[in-house]
Amino acid sequence: MNRRLFAIFTVIMSLLVACSPKNDVFRQLVAVDSLLLGHNQEDSALSILKNIRPQTREDSAYYFILETAADYNEYKEISSFDKINFSIKCYTENSDVRKLAYAYYYKSLIYYLNNRLYDDMFVSLKESERLAESTTDYRLLNRIYSAMTVASGNSRQTEVALQCAHKEFRYAKLLNDNYCMAYSLLNLATAYADLNKNDSADYYILQSLSLIKYVEDGVKTNFYNYLGEVFIKSNPLAAEKYFIDALRYGKLSAAYFNLTKLYYGQNKYDKADIYQDSALMYAWPELKYDIFSYMAENSYESQNLEKYKVATDSIIKTQKEIFDMREKNKILELQRKFDYEKQQAAYDRKSLILCLIISVLLAINVLIFLIHKQHVHKIREKEFEMESHDMEVFNKMMTMTLNVEKYKAQIAELQAENKKLASQKTNRSQTIADNDSKIVVLQEKMDLLDKQKFEYLENGKQVYQQIIQNQPITLVDDKWADCVYYFAMQEGENIFDGYNRLTINDKIFIIADAFLKKSDDEIANILAISPVTVRSRRSKIRKKKANDEA
């Protein structure tokens, strides 16, 4: 049924694409995607992107992701989540998993730019990770774990940073990308250094350095600068060398600024001033603001009031530059919005012809949905009946066990009474005979219950053994209650403590998951479900416990 719904949706989208000017715009966006998201060729991507004017809602969602990626790579300030949230909403509705994963990834980077490093950033990254795992986009997964490594390291979550760095390196190897491998090895070194495991840190630094020769010159600038930042506190001499190496491959403002701070810390003010001037020459406004702030702080501490005045005046001037630039961007954004609305109106007029066809298809879609919903409702009713039956059978088993114990106690009581009567001189033979008859009846009941109990336990043992051996048990689902009963008799029910409203299915899952410690893949095979469903089922059961505890 779901495939049929998807087919109808595909027909609708095909009609829209075929009868609109979207094709050219979409092809351009795909080209930018390949250059920007796939191969890091920013210059070529930007030359195409700046000339694209989105014409549809889907074009805009795609465009906003690529625009955010370009702005981030260009070190532009991004403070608004409106565009990326628009993309997330659009791709959530049309189930484009890859683009939705990228949207959440770049949303996490906006959090990073706004210093919301761990909770907010990590939530978006984890959602991006969940989505990306269902694709084969190793480059995206490599970037996700790289961002997780940096965010965790900056937030002092060192163990998490190390785990993420290993995953980052794994996908770098799958990509066979020298830059990604070199960068991930450097992140591994940083994570081990934060954990004071210096031998491992040194090993991975040497590994990363061995790959730099394979990296393009344009990338080496950023790489050596990052390497210098790793060493700036622990080994200033090494840091100085790496910053200078970075400048051999490009005029990187950040490297000039890092050398400025390094030389100020060593009281080499003449050299610091030279590199500071170079940093200002190539810096973007936000970095200029940081440099002038650093100048003001140092000149204030050294009582150099003239230099302090120059720095503070420059801060005010730079703030104005940043403000003017933001206002200009707002004007450009309004113009772009006007152009988009104009193009959208033209597109809407052309799409009017398709409305009747789409309306008919949607009507069919709704009808199929209602039939599907009714079918699902019947299935759920049947599942509820089966669960009720299973719980009834299980409760009957537990009651049977209690009855056996009750009959044993009654027999023991009657035997004790007969023994007492036999020792008395008065004639109580009739009472003794009556008690013997009751004992026989109770013993027959016990034998019958023991026989049923043995049958239930044998059935339950077979199912339990299948679970232990990772064999599917869906063909014997009528014996799952027997398995839970067998488990309760053998291991006890302590593992179910703290839960309420558990079904037999829930208890089977808990036995496999919490007691037998089966992996997601093993549980998926045992219950004939997907690993994603395993995680979903675990979450639902955990929520039951959480709700009960609350």
N, C-alpha and C positions, 0 to 999 in steps of 0.2 A: 504493500500500500504506500509506503514512504517513497519507493522508487517511482511510482506513478505520479505522486505529487511533485517529485523533483523533475520528472520529465515534462510536466505541464509548465512548471516554472521556467524550465529551460526554453520551451517554445516561446513563452511570453518575452523573455529576455532577448532571444534571437530576433524576434520581430522588431523589437525596439532598436536593437543594434543595426539591423539591416536597413531600416528605414530612417536613420538619423545620421547627422554628420559626426557622430561620436567616433567612427572608425579611425579617422585621421588623428584626432586628439588622443584617443586611447593608444594608438600605435606609438605616438610620441612619448606618452607616459611610460609605456613598456620599455622604450629605448632608454629613458632616463633611469628607470628602475634597474635595468641591467648594468648601466654605467655607474650609478651611485650606490645602490644597495649591494650589487653583486661584485663589482670589481674596483670600487673606490677611485673611479676616474672622475673626480669632482669637476674639473674644468670643462670637459666635454659635456658632462651632465648639466651644468649650470647654463651653458650657452643655449641648450635646447629648452631647459625649464623656464627661463625668463621670457620666452616667446610663446609659451602655452597659455591659452585662455580656456579654462574648464567650461563645458557646455551643459553637463548633466550633473545630477547629484553624485553619481558614482565617479565621474571624472573629478569632481571637487574632493571627494573623500581620498581618492588616489593621490591627487595633486598635493593635498595638505600633508600627507605622510612624506612625500618626496621633498616638499618645501621645508618641513621640519628637519629632515635629514640634512639637507643642504645648509640650513641656518646653523645647525649644530656643528657641522664640519667647518663652517666659516667662523666659528666662535662668536656668533651673534647671540645677543640676549633674547631669551624666550621666556616670557612670564605668564602668558595666557594659555590655558588648556582648551580653549573653545574649539580651535581647529582640529586638534588631535581627538578630542571627545566626539566631534562630528564624525570623523573617520571611524572611530570605534563603534558608534551607534549604527552607522551605515553598514559596516562589515559584520556586525553582530546580526543585523536583520537579514543580510543576504548570504550569511554563512561562508564568507571567503576567509578561510582559516589562516592562510599565509599572510594576507594583508592585515588581518586583525591582529596576528602575532606581532607584526612589525609596528602597528599602531600602538600597542601596549608597550613595546620596547622603547619607542621614542617618547612615549608619555613618561616612562621611568627616567629618561635622560633629562626631560624638562624638570622633574623633581630634583635630579642631581644638580642642574644649573641653579636651582632655587634653594640649595642646601638642605633639602628634605631627604637626607641620605639613606636612611635605613627603612623605617616602617613603610612610608608611602612609596618610596622607590622600589623596595623589595616586593610589595604587593603586586605592582604592575609587572615587575620582572618575572615573578612566579606565574602570573597569568600568561605572559608571553611564552614562558618556558612550556607550560602545559599545552598551549596551542601548537607551538613549534615542534614539539615531540611527535605530533601526528603528521608532520611533513618530512621531507628529506632535505630541508634547507639547513645544511650543516654550518653555513656561514652565519646565519642568524643565531643558531644555537651557540656558536663560538662567541659571538658578540654578547649574547645574553649572559653567559657565564663570565665573560671578561668584566662586564658591568657589575655583576654580583660580587666578583672578587674585589674590585676597587671599592664598592660601597661597603662591603663587610670589613675590609681592611681599615677604611677611614672611620668606621664605627666601632673599631676595636673588637669585632667579632672574628678573631683570628682563626679559630678552628673552621668556621664556616668559610672564611676566605680561602683557606687551604683546600678544602673540598671543592669549591667552585673553580679554583685555579687548575686543579687536576682535570676537571670536566672540560674546562676551556682548552687545555692542551690536547685532550682526547679528540675534540672536534677539529682542532688545528691540524692534527696528524691526518684525520680523515679527509680534510681539504687539501692536504699536501701543499700548504701555503707557507713559504718560508717566513714571511713577515708575521703571520699569525702565530707560528710556532715560536719564533724568537720572542714575540711580545708575551705569549703565555708562559714561556720559560722564565722570563723576567718577573712576571707576576707570581710564579711559583717561588722564585728566589725571595721576593719581598715577603710573601706569606711565611716562609720558613724563618726568615730573619726576624719577623715580628714575634715568632714563637721561640726565639733565641736558639734555633737549631742552625748554627752558623755553618757547619760542614755541609748540610744539605743546601743552604742558601748559596754558598760558594760554588757548589757543583752545578746548580741550575744557572747561575750567572755565566759561568764558563760555557755552558751549553748554548745559552742565548747569544753570547759573543761569537761563537763559531758559526752562527747562521746569518750574522749581519751582512757578510760579504755577498749573500744572495739577494739582499733587499735592494730595491731601487734607491738611487741617490736621494730623490725627493722625500722618501720615507725615512731615510737614515737620520735626517735632521731631527725629526720628532723623537725617533727611537733613542738617539744618544742623549737628547735633552731629558727624556724620561729616566734613562739610566743614571744620569747625573743627579736627578732628584732623589733617586733611591739611596745614593751614597752621601748626599749633602750634609747629613748630620754625623754619620758613622765614620766616613772617610773623605774629608774635604779635598784632599789631594786628588783622589780618584774622581770625585765629582767635578773638580775644575777641568781635568783632562777630558771628561766626557762632554762637558758644556762646550769646550773649545772644539772638540771633534764635531759636535752638532753644527757649529757655525761654519765649519769647512764645507758643509753640504748645502747651506742655505742661511739667509739672514732671518733667523727666527727670533722674534722679539722676546719670547719667553726665555730663551737661552741667554740673551743679553741681560735680561733682568735677573736671572738666577746667578749669573756671574757678579752682577752688581751687589746682590745681597751677600754672596760668598766673600767678596773682597771687603765690604763694609764690616763683616763679622771678623775679618782678620786685620782691621785697621789700615787697609791699603786703600786710602781714600782717593788718591789720584787715579788708580786703575778703576776703582768703582765708578768714579764720575765719567770716565771715558765710556765704559760699557752702559752706563745709565743713559748717556746721550744717544748711543746707538739703539738702545731699547726704545726710547721715545721716538726715534726717527721712523721705526717700522711698526710701532704699536697701533692697535685699534683703540678706540676711545675708552672702552672699559679697562683695558690693560694700562692705558695712560693714567687713568684715575688711580689705579693701584700703585703705579710707579711714583706719582706725585705724592700720594699719601705716605709712601715709604720715605720719600725725600723729606717731607715735612716732619715725620716722626724722628728721623735721624738728626736733622738740623736743629730741631728743638732740644734734643738731648745734648747736642754738642754746643748749644748756646750760639749758634750761627744764625742770628736773627734776620740777616739780609737774605740768606738762602731760604730760611723758613718762610719769609714773606713771598719770595718768588714761587715756592712750592704751593703755598695756600692760594695765591692768586691763580696759579695754573689749575689747581683743583676746581676752583669756581668756574674757570673758563671751560674745563673739560666737562664738568657737569652740564654746562649750557650746551656744549656740543652734543652730549648724549641726549639731552632733552630735545634739542632741535632735530636730531636724527630720528628720535621716536615719533615726534610730531609729523615729520616727513613720511615716515613709514605708515602712520595712521592715515594720512592723506592718500598715499598710494593704495592702502588697503580699502579705503572708501571708493576710490576709483575702480579698483579691481572688483569690488562688490557691485558697483553700478554696471560695469561691463558684463559681469556674470549674470545679473538680473535681466539685462537686455538680451543676452544670448539665450537665457533660459526661456524668456517670453517667446522668442522666435522658435525655439525648439518645441515649446508647448503647442504652438499653432500647427507645426508640422505633425506633431504626435496625435492631434485630434482625430485624424482619419483612423487611427488604430484603436480608438476607444471602444468601438462596438465589438471588435474581435476580442479585445482583452476582457471586456465585460462578460462575454459569453464564456471565455476560458475560465475566468474567475468564478462564474456561477457553477461551472462544472467542478471546479476546484473545491468550492464550498460544499457542494453535494457529496463529493468523494470524502471530504473531511468529516462531514456529519456521519456518513456511513462508517468511516474508519473509527470515529469516536464511539459510535454505538457498539462496534465490534470490540474495541478496547474495553468498553464498559462491561460487556458480557464476559470477556476474559478475566477482568478483575473480580467480577462477581464469582466466577468459577474458582479463581485462586483463593478468594476469601472463604468460600465453602470448604475448599480442600484444607486450608489452614485451620479452620474451625474443627474439621473432622480430625486432623492430626492432633490438635491440642486435646480434643475429647478422648482420643485413643491414649495419649500420653498420661492424662489425668487418671484414666481408667487403670493404667499400669501401676501408677503410684498408689492408687487406692487399693489395688490388688495386693501390693506388697504390705501395706498397712494392715489389711485384713488377715494375711498370713500370720503376722505378728500377733494380732488380736486373738486368732484361733489358738495359736500356741499357748498364749497366756491362759485362755479359758480351759484348754485341756490340762495344763499343769495345775490349775485350780481344782478341777474335778478330780484329778488323780490324788491330789493332796487330801481332798475331802474323803475319798474312798479309803485311803490309808488310815485316816483318823477313825472312820466308822468301823473299819475292820478290827481295830484295837479295842473297841468298846464291847462290853458284855451284852448290851441290849441287841436284839435282832434288828439289824438295819439292812438286811440282804436286798430288800426291794429297792431301797434308795440307791444302794451300790449298783444294782442292775440298771436302774434308770440312768445313773451317771455314766455307766459303761456304754449305754446306747447313745447318749449325747456325745461321748468321746468318739465313738465310731463315726457318727454323722460329721462332727467337726474334722476328724481326720480325713474323711472323704472329700470334704470341701477343700481342705489344705492340699490334698493330693492333686485335685483338679486345678487349683490355683498355681501350684508348683509346676504342673505340666504346662499351663499357659505361660507362666513366668519363664520357664526354660525355653519355650518357643520364641518368646519376645527377645530374650537375651541372645539366643543363637542368631536370630535375624539381625539384631542390633550389632552383634560382634562382626558379622560378615560385612555390614556397611562400614563400620569403624575401620576394619582392616583395609577396605578399599580406599578409604580416605588416607590412611597411613601410607599406602602404596601409590598414592596420587592417581588412582583410577577414577573415571567418571562414575557418578552415582545417580545420575538423572533417571536411569531406567528402573531404579529401585526406590523412587521417591515415596512410594507407599510404605516403606520401611524406615523412613527417616525418624519417625517418632520412636521406633524400636531402638535406633542408634542412640538417641538422646537418653532413653531409659537405661540402656546398657552403660553409657558413659556415667550417668548419675550413680549407678550401682557400683561401678568400678573406681571412678575417680572422685565422686562427690560433685555437688552442684556449686561449690564455692566460686567457680569461675564465672558464674552467672550473677553473683552478688552485685548489688548496686544498679541492676537494670530492672525496669518494669516493662510490661507489655511486650516481652520478647516472644516471637513466633518460633515454631519449630525450625523454620528456615534460618532465622536469626541465630538460633542455638547451634545449628550445624555449622554455620559460618564462623561463629566464635570458637568452636572446637578446632576447626581447621586453622584459623588465623591466630587466635590468642594462645591456645593450648599447645597445638602441634607446630606452631611457628612456620606454617607453610608460606612460600613466596607468593606474590601476586599471580605469577604464571601458573604455579601449581594449583592454586585455588581456582583459577579460571578453568583449568583442565578438569578439576574435580566436579565443579558445578556447571560446566559447559556454558560459561559466560566469558565476556571479554575482560582483559586486565583493567580497562577503564571502568567497567561495571563493578569490578572487585573494589576499586578505590571508592567508587560512589557508595557501594553497600557498606563498606567500613565506616565511611563518614556518617551515613544515616544511623548506623548502630551506635557510633560514638555520640551522636547528638541525642539519642534516646537516653544514654547514661547521663550526659551533661544536663539534659532537661530534668531528669529525675533528681540529680544532685542539687540543682538549683531550687 
